Amino acid sequence: MERGLTAQQIDGFGAVLNDASKPLKARFRALFILRNIGCDLSIKWIAKCFGDDSALLKHELAYCLGQTQNTTAIPVLAEVLRDTSQDMYAVSETIVRHEAGEALGAIGDKSALSTLEKYSKDSCQEIAETCQLAVERIHWVNASGDKTESPYQSTDPTATALSDNVTELGVILIDPTQPLWDRLCCEDSALLRHEVAYVLGQVQSSVAIKGLKSRLSLISENCMVRHECAEALGAIATEECISILQEYAKDEERIVRESCEVALDMAEYENSSELQYADISA
């Protein structure tokens, strides 16, 4: 039994996740249930789904494996990070390798360092920066321990900045001469822009809608950033956000379309009386 669930019940959620005939929103909810369980059997089902053809789903698989902080996931994530053939299929596939690198950092185990150090020199800027941050995070966790508690129930890619001076943090964030680690603790990097969008979604302030829409609508923007803007709008979940997401659910970029589909489901949840997005009783 894991969290009151039998292996048969966990297998049921795993089957939904791996069923390509199911709506993407149903598969995402099954994925987050498996993430919340976090046992070895959950890891097995999540890992099995990396054969799917959706870059969005595969990126979310990697994210969830990192959030479990289960070391059983390390070989799976290392293999995804090493799979440079993913980059040949489409630019959007880079997001999968990026998330695998970030997930290895989230788990925080030293056994991942050699792999991350190798790919911290990757020819793809987003992959290299991700792995550099992951290496720093692992050293930080093992030196001082991750004693920070996120109000958003997430394991983040860097330590939280020590300062709570908003003006000071804003100056660091927009200063390209500052180390990326410091800037993320608090325009030249797609990795940074996508993390900014992620944080804005967590804050769930309507003040961010205009900025998120402007990046989502920018066709030349990295799909990693556009995807995160869509999901952030889904978390904010106002009528304006829903209208924007409905518009871009027809986008030419598959990962953007799918992000809008999932974000619309999240917006529906945010505006409902449901207690949990990933409800094991569903």
Secondary structure, DSSP 8 states (H G I E B T S, - for coil): -BTTB-HHHHHHHHHHHT-TTS-HHHHHHHHHHHHHH--HHHHHHHHHGGGSS-HHHHHHHHHHHHHHT-GGGHHHHHHHHH-TTHHHH-GGGHHHHHHHHHHHHHHT-GGGHHHHHHHTT-SSHHHHHHHHHHHHHHHHHHHH------TTS---SS---S---HHHHHHHHT-TTS-HHHHHH----HHHHHHHHHHHHHHT-GGGHHHHHHHHT-TTS-HHHHHHHHHHHHHH--HHHHHHHHHHTT-SSHHHHHHHHHHHHHHHHHTSS-S-SS-TT-
